[in-house]
Amino acid sequence: MPTVLITDHVFPAIDLQRRVIEAAGFTLEEIKPNCKAEHEVIQKCGRADVLLVQWAPITRRVLEALPNVKGVVRYGIGVDNIDVQGAKELGRMVSNVPNYCQEEVSDHAVSMILSLARRIPHDDNQIKHGGWGVGPFLPIPAFADLTFGMVGFGSIARKVSEKAKPFRFRQIASDPVAPQEVFAFVLYYKQRSTKAASAEVRGWTRELIDAALESGGRYYLPYRLDATREQFRRAYPEAAAFSALKARVDPDNRFRNLLWDAYL
């Protein structure tokens, strides 16, 4: 049975991971104590088919020393501790958890911004040292008179932007990674749960996708499988290469869902 090894983590228990991974036909093991350096990963993870990683360094040296490892999964969004290019060149799959803690991080960011804008940490520190009154912290502008700037406009920043809107800030954003200006259109709708209603939604969804594709854009992959296979192919031309890579590291097609079955 293929083995998934957790190189390192800070969770109190791994019961959830065990249920998911063992249900997929894998054995789950964790390394104790946590791997913190390249040589520790190399020494302890030779029997792994897949590595589940939080902070351990998964460099090209590590991957070359572990030929049995077919894939690496990052506990979280960022993959700075994984040599993604090296993994690609060696034919190893790398994946992350793209929605990990997005709500929690964006909630926390907005909370901190509001706290600073109202001078709450400053006043708290003053009171602890026997002071009183907001005079030293004036002016405290109204939120509507402040500009809310975001450097980077990825998925978390977009959530921060949405959650900050009720407070009336002016908002600006810059994403140095984006090759060009991007406009996103988000549609919320309500429908009945009948076959006729679903067919109607499928029809105008495909029309909207065609409009986006004709404008040189893409569409966000929703949980509803309304797009045609041709629309998916046009929007995500990289999918063929990804599918070929997955076939090498997951020949039994254990990791799949309805979207995968519909389009890949």
C-alpha atoms as a printed R data frame, in Angstrom:
    type eleno elety resid chain resno       x      y       z
1   ATOM     1    CA   MET     A     1   0.000  0.000   0.000
2   ATOM     2    CA   PRO     A     2   1.441  3.448  -0.910
3   ATOM     3    CA   THR     A     3   2.727  5.493   2.010
4   ATOM     4    CA   VAL     A     4   2.154  9.153   2.836
5   ATOM     5    CA   LEU     A     5   4.658 10.572   5.327
6   ATOM     6    CA   ILE     A     6   4.063 13.789   7.269
7   ATOM     7    CA   THR     A     7   7.495 15.391   7.558
8   ATOM     8    CA   ASP     A     8   6.440 17.984  10.125
9   ATOM     9    CA   HIS     A     9   3.360 19.673  11.569
10  ATOM    10    CA   VAL     A    10   2.130 21.631  14.593
11  ATOM    11    CA   PHE     A    11  -1.366 20.195  14.872
12  ATOM    12    CA   PRO     A    12  -2.527 18.524  18.089
13  ATOM    13    CA   ALA     A    13  -3.790 15.498  16.157
14  ATOM    14    CA   ILE     A    14  -3.904 14.146  12.607
15  ATOM    15    CA   ASP     A    15  -7.172 12.208  12.781
16  ATOM    16    CA   LEU     A    16  -8.726 14.176   9.920
17  ATOM    17    CA   GLN     A    17  -5.737 13.609   7.651
18  ATOM    18    CA   ARG     A    18  -5.722  9.918   8.507
19  ATOM    19    CA   ARG     A    19  -9.398  9.468   7.624
20  ATOM    20    CA   VAL     A    20  -9.021 11.194   4.263
21  ATOM    21    CA   ILE     A    21  -5.741  9.570   3.249
22  ATOM    22    CA   GLU     A    22  -6.567  6.041   4.361
23  ATOM    23    CA   ALA     A    23  -9.941  6.243   2.621
24  ATOM    24    CA   ALA     A    24  -8.001  6.942  -0.586
25  ATOM    25    CA   GLY     A    25  -6.026  3.720  -0.150
26  ATOM    26    CA   PHE     A    26  -2.819  5.082   1.393
27  ATOM    27    CA   THR     A    27  -1.032  4.428   4.664
28  ATOM    28    CA   LEU     A    28  -0.338  7.556   6.722
29  ATOM    29    CA   GLU     A    29   2.667  7.916   9.003
30  ATOM    30    CA   GLU     A    30   4.209 10.931  10.735
31  ATOM    31    CA   ILE     A    31   7.835 11.634  11.460
32  ATOM    32    CA   LYS     A    32   8.672 12.445  15.086
33  ATOM    33    CA   PRO     A    33  10.357 14.714  15.949
34  ATOM    34    CA   ASN     A    34   9.602 17.030  13.048
35  ATOM    35    CA   CYS     A    35  12.039 17.239  10.149
36  ATOM    36    CA   LYS     A    36  13.645 20.689  10.114
37  ATOM    37    CA   ALA     A    37  16.562 20.279   7.720
38  ATOM    38    CA   GLU     A    38  17.328 18.660   4.364
39  ATOM    39    CA   HIS     A    39  19.379 15.839   5.835
40  ATOM    40    CA   GLU     A    40  16.572 14.913   8.238
41  ATOM    41    CA   VAL     A    41  14.055 14.592   5.418
42  ATOM    42    CA   ILE     A    42  16.504 12.499   3.408
43  ATOM    43    CA   GLN     A    43  17.327 10.218   6.352
44  ATOM    44    CA   LYS     A    44  13.763  9.638   7.542
45  ATOM    45    CA   CYS     A    45  11.536  9.732   4.449
46  ATOM    46    CA   GLY     A    46  13.023  7.228   2.030
47  ATOM    47    CA   ARG     A    47   9.988  4.922   2.201
48  ATOM    48    CA   ALA     A    48   7.478  7.645   1.292
49  ATOM    49    CA   ASP     A    49   5.478  7.731  -1.919
50  ATOM    50    CA   VAL     A    50   4.049 11.153  -1.026
51  ATOM    51    CA   LEU     A    51   5.286 13.785   1.416
52  ATOM    52    CA   LEU     A    52   2.877 15.968   3.396
53  ATOM    53    CA   VAL     A    53   4.902 19.006   4.390
54  ATOM    54    CA   GLN     A    54   4.464 22.055   6.572
55  ATOM    55    CA   TRP     A    55   7.839 23.814   6.951
56  ATOM    56    CA   ALA     A    56  10.452 21.162   6.128
57  ATOM    57    CA   PRO     A    57  12.717 22.103   3.175
58  ATOM    58    CA   ILE     A    58  11.957 20.028   0.096
59  ATOM    59    CA   THR     A    59  14.824 21.049  -2.153
60  ATOM    60    CA   ARG     A    60  16.054 19.504  -5.366
61  ATOM    61    CA   ARG     A    61  18.736 17.731  -3.319
62  ATOM    62    CA   VAL     A    62  16.030 16.166  -1.154
63  ATOM    63    CA   LEU     A    63  13.973 15.055  -4.144
64  ATOM    64    CA   GLU     A    64  16.986 13.576  -5.928
65  ATOM    65    CA   ALA     A    65  17.843 11.630  -2.760
66  ATOM    66    CA   LEU     A    66  14.267 10.288  -2.488
67  ATOM    67    CA   PRO     A    67  13.529  8.691  -5.874
68  ATOM    68    CA   ASN     A    68  10.490  6.871  -4.496
69  ATOM    69    CA   VAL     A    69   8.686 10.139  -3.709
70  ATOM    70    CA   LYS     A    70   6.181 10.864  -6.476
71  ATOM    71    CA   GLY     A    71   4.481 13.905  -5.021
72  ATOM    72    CA   VAL     A    72   4.680 16.610  -2.363
73  ATOM    73    CA   VAL     A    73   1.658 18.231  -0.722
74  ATOM    74    CA   ARG     A    74   2.132 21.489   1.186
75  ATOM    75    CA   TYR     A    75   0.118 22.087   4.349
76  ATOM    76    CA   GLY     A    76  -1.090 25.546   3.291
77  ATOM    77    CA   ILE     A    77  -0.958 27.943   0.353
78  ATOM    78    CA   GLY     A    78   2.663 29.018  -0.031
79  ATOM    79    CA   VAL     A    79   5.290 26.680  -1.486
80  ATOM    80    CA   ASP     A    80   8.421 28.697  -0.701
81  ATOM    81    CA   ASN     A    81   9.996 25.739   1.096
82  ATOM    82    CA   ILE     A    82   9.566 23.471  -1.936
83  ATOM    83    CA   ASP     A    83  11.699 23.598  -5.092
84  ATOM    84    CA   VAL     A    84   8.752 23.557  -7.472
85  ATOM    85    CA   GLN     A    85  10.879 23.956 -10.593
86  ATOM    86    CA   GLY     A    86  13.190 21.161  -9.492
87  ATOM    87    CA   ALA     A    87  10.209 18.918  -8.807
88  ATOM    88    CA   LYS     A    88   8.813 19.665 -12.246
89  ATOM    89    CA   GLU     A    89  12.099 18.795 -13.913
90  ATOM    90    CA   LEU     A    90  12.271 15.539 -11.951
91  ATOM    91    CA   GLY     A    91   8.682 14.611 -12.827
92  ATOM    92    CA   ARG     A    92   7.347 14.968  -9.273
93  ATOM    93    CA   MET     A    93   3.948 16.505  -8.554
94  ATOM    94    CA   VAL     A    94   3.627 19.422  -6.126
95  ATOM    95    CA   SER     A    95   0.286 20.586  -4.764
96  ATOM    96    CA   ASN     A    96  -0.921 22.890  -2.025
97  ATOM    97    CA   VAL     A    97  -4.138 23.718  -0.175
98  ATOM    98    CA   PRO     A    98  -5.144 26.868  -2.071
99  ATOM    99    CA   ASN     A    99  -7.980 27.910   0.242
100 ATOM   100    CA   TYR     A   100  -6.167 27.161   3.512
101 ATOM   101    CA   CYS     A   101  -7.156 29.702   6.218
102 ATOM   102    CA   GLN     A   102  -8.231 32.333   3.687
103 ATOM   103    CA   GLU     A   103 -11.207 33.339   5.810
104 ATOM   104    CA   GLU     A   104  -9.200 33.371   9.050
105 ATOM   105    CA   VAL     A   105  -6.268 35.346   7.609
106 ATOM   106    CA   SER     A   106  -8.493 37.904   5.897
107 ATOM   107    CA   ASP     A   107 -10.615 38.279   9.063
108 ATOM   108    CA   HIS     A   108  -7.462 38.878  11.078
109 ATOM   109    CA   ALA     A   109  -6.081 41.395   8.569
110 ATOM   110    CA   VAL     A   110  -9.269 43.453   8.580
111 ATOM   111    CA   SER     A   111  -9.420 43.314  12.392
112 ATOM   112    CA   MET     A   112  -5.875 44.638  12.686
113 ATOM   113    CA   ILE     A   113  -6.497 47.404  10.140
114 ATOM   114    CA   LEU     A   114  -9.620 48.580  11.949
115 ATOM   115    CA   SER     A   115  -7.809 48.452  15.287
116 ATOM   116    CA   LEU     A   116  -4.905 50.544  14.012
117 ATOM   117    CA   ALA     A   117  -7.165 53.025  12.222
118 ATOM   118    CA   ARG     A   118  -9.034 53.693  15.488
119 ATOM   119    CA   ARG     A   119  -5.756 53.858  17.468
120 ATOM   120    CA   ILE     A   120  -6.867 51.036  19.789
121 ATOM   121    CA   PRO     A   121  -3.366 49.545  20.409
122 ATOM   122    CA   HIS     A   122  -2.025 53.036  21.141
123 ATOM   123    CA   ASP     A   123  -4.789 53.794  23.639
124 ATOM   124    CA   ASP     A   124  -4.457 50.362  25.244
125 ATOM   125    CA   ASN     A   125  -0.743 50.912  25.822
126 ATOM   126    CA   GLN     A   126  -1.413 54.387  27.216
127 ATOM   127    CA   ILE     A   127  -4.034 53.121  29.706
128 ATOM   128    CA   LYS     A   128  -1.702 50.348  30.906
129 ATOM   129    CA   HIS     A   129   0.844 53.048  31.761
130 ATOM   130    CA   GLY     A   130  -1.650 55.250  33.641
131 ATOM   131    CA   GLY     A   131  -2.652 57.588  30.840
132 ATOM   132    CA   TRP     A   132  -6.102 58.502  29.593
133 ATOM   133    CA   GLY     A   133  -7.760 60.253  26.631
134 ATOM   134    CA   VAL     A   134  -7.452 60.150  22.867
135 ATOM   135    CA   GLY     A   135  -5.872 63.578  22.588
136 ATOM   136    CA   PRO     A   136  -2.333 62.313  21.922
137 ATOM   137    CA   PHE     A   137  -3.602 60.213  19.020
138 ATOM   138    CA   LEU     A   138  -5.583 62.829  17.134
139 ATOM   139    CA   PRO     A   139  -6.471 63.179  14.367
140 ATOM   140    CA   ILE     A   140  -8.394 59.930  13.967
141 ATOM   141    CA   PRO     A   141  -9.878 60.206  10.470
142 ATOM   142    CA   ALA     A   142 -13.182 58.676   9.507
143 ATOM   143    CA   PHE     A   143 -12.807 55.435   7.583
144 ATOM   144    CA   ALA     A   144 -14.429 57.086   4.555
145 ATOM   145    CA   ASP     A   145 -11.530 59.581   4.473
146 ATOM   146    CA   LEU     A   146  -8.851 56.880   4.441
147 ATOM   147    CA   THR     A   147  -7.337 54.979   1.526
148 ATOM   148    CA   PHE     A   148  -7.077 51.223   1.974
149 ATOM   149    CA   GLY     A   149  -4.060 50.011  -0.047
150 ATOM   150    CA   MET     A   150  -3.170 46.413  -0.856
151 ATOM   151    CA   VAL     A   151   0.185 45.323  -2.269
152 ATOM   152    CA   GLY     A   152  -0.661 42.068  -3.976
153 ATOM   153    CA   PHE     A   153  -4.192 41.140  -4.905
154 ATOM   154    CA   GLY     A   154  -4.432 37.401  -4.639
155 ATOM   155    CA   SER     A   155  -7.255 35.364  -3.173
156 ATOM   156    CA   ILE     A   156  -6.725 36.514   0.427
157 ATOM   157    CA   ALA     A   157  -6.375 40.180  -0.508
158 ATOM   158    CA   ARG     A   158  -9.602 39.952  -2.490
159 ATOM   159    CA   LYS     A   159 -11.379 38.625   0.586
160 ATOM   160    CA   VAL     A   160  -9.869 41.433   2.663
161 ATOM   161    CA   SER     A   161 -11.125 43.940   0.099
162 ATOM   162    CA   GLU     A   162 -14.631 42.497   0.182
163 ATOM   163    CA   LYS     A   163 -14.792 42.453   3.988
164 ATOM   164    CA   ALA     A   164 -13.514 46.033   4.218
165 ATOM   165    CA   LYS     A   165 -16.129 47.466   1.848
166 ATOM   166    CA   PRO     A   166 -18.832 48.107   4.502
167 ATOM   167    CA   PHE     A   167 -16.427 50.448   6.311
168 ATOM   168    CA   ARG     A   168 -16.348 52.814   3.313
169 ATOM   169    CA   PHE     A   169 -12.583 53.012   2.775
170 ATOM   170    CA   ARG     A   170 -11.330 54.146  -0.615
171 ATOM   171    CA   GLN     A   171  -9.535 51.087  -1.970
172 ATOM   172    CA   ILE     A   172  -6.539 50.702  -4.259
173 ATOM   173    CA   ALA     A   173  -4.518 47.590  -5.065
174 ATOM   174    CA   SER     A   174  -1.387 46.683  -6.967
175 ATOM   175    CA   ASP     A   175  -0.188 43.212  -7.840
176 ATOM   176    CA   PRO     A   176   3.410 43.212  -9.122
177 ATOM   177    CA   VAL     A   177   3.070 39.599 -10.215
178 ATOM   178    CA   ALA     A   178   0.074 40.123 -12.496
179 ATOM   179    CA   PRO     A   179   1.252 40.573 -16.121
180 ATOM   180    CA   GLN     A   180  -1.570 42.988 -16.892
181 ATOM   181    CA   GLU     A   181  -4.625 44.598 -15.397
182 ATOM   182    CA   VAL     A   182  -7.293 42.064 -14.487
183 ATOM   183    CA   PHE     A   183 -11.013 42.597 -14.167
184 ATOM   184    CA   ALA     A   184 -13.081 39.965 -12.396
185 ATOM   185    CA   PHE     A   185 -16.855 39.677 -12.650
186 ATOM   186    CA   VAL     A   186 -18.578 37.792  -9.823
187 ATOM   187    CA   LEU     A   187 -22.204 36.819 -10.262
188 ATOM   188    CA   TYR     A   188 -24.528 35.800  -7.443
189 ATOM   189    CA   TYR     A   189 -27.826 34.249  -8.420
190 ATOM   190    CA   LYS     A   190 -30.723 32.354  -6.966
191 ATOM   191    CA   GLN     A   191 -32.402 29.447  -8.742
192 ATOM   192    CA   ARG     A   192 -34.916 26.741  -8.098
193 ATOM   193    CA   SER     A   193 -33.714 23.171  -7.654
194 ATOM   194    CA   THR     A   194 -35.486 21.790 -10.706
195 ATOM   195    CA   LYS     A   195 -34.079 20.278 -13.889
196 ATOM   196    CA   ALA     A   196 -35.544 23.127 -15.932
197 ATOM   197    CA   ALA     A   197 -33.922 25.762 -13.716
198 ATOM   198    CA   SER     A   198 -30.568 23.958 -13.849
199 ATOM   199    CA   ALA     A   199 -30.762 23.771 -17.640
200 ATOM   200    CA   GLU     A   200 -31.496 27.492 -17.829
201 ATOM   201    CA   VAL     A   201 -28.514 28.340 -15.615
202 ATOM   202    CA   ARG     A   202 -26.299 26.030 -17.656
203 ATOM   203    CA   GLY     A   203 -27.286 27.855 -20.819
204 ATOM   204    CA   TRP     A   204 -26.503 31.402 -19.733
205 ATOM   205    CA   THR     A   205 -23.381 30.248 -17.850
206 ATOM   206    CA   ARG     A   206 -21.982 28.887 -21.101
207 ATOM   207    CA   GLU     A   207 -22.836 32.140 -22.855
208 ATOM   208    CA   LEU     A   208 -20.953 34.126 -20.207
209 ATOM   209    CA   ILE     A   209 -17.958 31.788 -20.478
210 ATOM   210    CA   ASP     A   210 -17.912 32.235 -24.259
211 ATOM   211    CA   ALA     A   211 -17.931 36.017 -23.789
212 ATOM   212    CA   ALA     A   212 -14.999 35.803 -21.371
213 ATOM   213    CA   LEU     A   213 -13.025 33.522 -23.693
214 ATOM   214    CA   GLU     A   214 -13.645 35.752 -26.706
215 ATOM   215    CA   SER     A   215 -12.258 38.673 -24.695
216 ATOM   216    CA   GLY     A   216  -9.057 36.777 -23.941
217 ATOM   217    CA   GLY     A   217 -10.111 35.890 -20.399
218 ATOM   218    CA   ARG     A   218 -10.903 32.784 -18.439
219 ATOM   219    CA   TYR     A   219 -13.535 31.630 -16.014
220 ATOM   220    CA   TYR     A   220 -13.189 30.511 -12.409
221 ATOM   221    CA   LEU     A   221 -13.729 26.793 -11.943
222 ATOM   222    CA   PRO     A   222 -16.996 26.507  -9.986
223 ATOM   223    CA   TYR     A   223 -18.404 23.473  -8.248
224 ATOM   224    CA   ARG     A   224 -21.137 23.314 -10.916
225 ATOM   225    CA   LEU     A   225 -19.979 21.547 -14.056
226 ATOM   226    CA   ASP     A   226 -21.847 23.768 -16.527
227 ATOM   227    CA   ALA     A   227 -18.939 24.557 -18.872
228 ATOM   228    CA   THR     A   228 -18.402 22.345 -21.888
229 ATOM   229    CA   ARG     A   229 -15.213 20.324 -22.327
230 ATOM   230    CA   GLU     A   230 -14.237 22.627 -25.195
231 ATOM   231    CA   GLN     A   231 -14.686 25.712 -23.008
232 ATOM   232    CA   PHE     A   232 -12.554 24.119 -20.317
233 ATOM   233    CA   ARG     A   233  -9.837 23.274 -22.864
234 ATOM   234    CA   ARG     A   234  -9.775 26.841 -24.192
235 ATOM   235    CA   ALA     A   235  -9.730 28.417 -20.734
236 ATOM   236    CA   TYR     A   236  -7.106 26.061 -19.277
237 ATOM   237    CA   PRO     A   237  -4.730 24.934 -22.031
238 ATOM   238    CA   GLU     A   238  -2.209 23.894 -19.343
239 ATOM   239    CA   ALA     A   239  -4.606 21.185 -18.147
240 ATOM   240    CA   ALA     A   240  -3.315 18.633 -20.670
241 ATOM   241    CA   ALA     A   241   0.225 18.828 -19.294
242 ATOM   242    CA   PHE     A   242  -1.081 18.634 -15.740
243 ATOM   243    CA   SER     A   243  -3.186 15.590 -16.622
244 ATOM   244    CA   ALA     A   244  -0.158 13.863 -18.162
245 ATOM   245    CA   LEU     A   245   1.916 14.548 -15.050
246 ATOM   246    CA   LYS     A   246  -0.824 13.252 -12.771
247 ATOM   247    CA   ALA     A   247  -1.083 10.073 -14.844
248 ATOM   248    CA   ARG     A   248   2.602  9.390 -14.120
249 ATOM   249    CA   VAL     A   249   2.445  9.970 -10.361
250 ATOM   250    CA   ASP     A   250  -1.091  8.655  -9.843
251 ATOM   251    CA   PRO     A   251  -1.484  5.867 -12.410
252 ATOM   252    CA   ASP     A   252  -4.411  4.334 -10.523
253 ATOM   253    CA   ASN     A   253  -6.279  7.665 -10.563
254 ATOM   254    CA   ARG     A   254  -6.886  7.597  -6.827
255 ATOM   255    CA   PHE     A   255  -7.037 11.385  -6.489
256 ATOM   256    CA   ARG     A   256 -10.090 12.490  -8.435
257 ATOM   257    CA   ASN     A   257 -13.393 14.303  -8.135
258 ATOM   258    CA   LEU     A   258 -16.376 15.150 -10.323
259 ATOM   259    CA   LEU     A   259 -14.539 18.029 -11.983
260 ATOM   260    CA   TRP     A   260 -11.643 15.769 -12.881
261 ATOM   261    CA   ASP     A   261 -13.947 13.130 -14.318
262 ATOM   262    CA   ALA     A   262 -15.893 15.700 -16.341
263 ATOM   263    CA   TYR     A   263 -12.981 17.552 -17.940
264 ATOM   264    CA   LEU     A   264  -9.767 15.548 -17.606
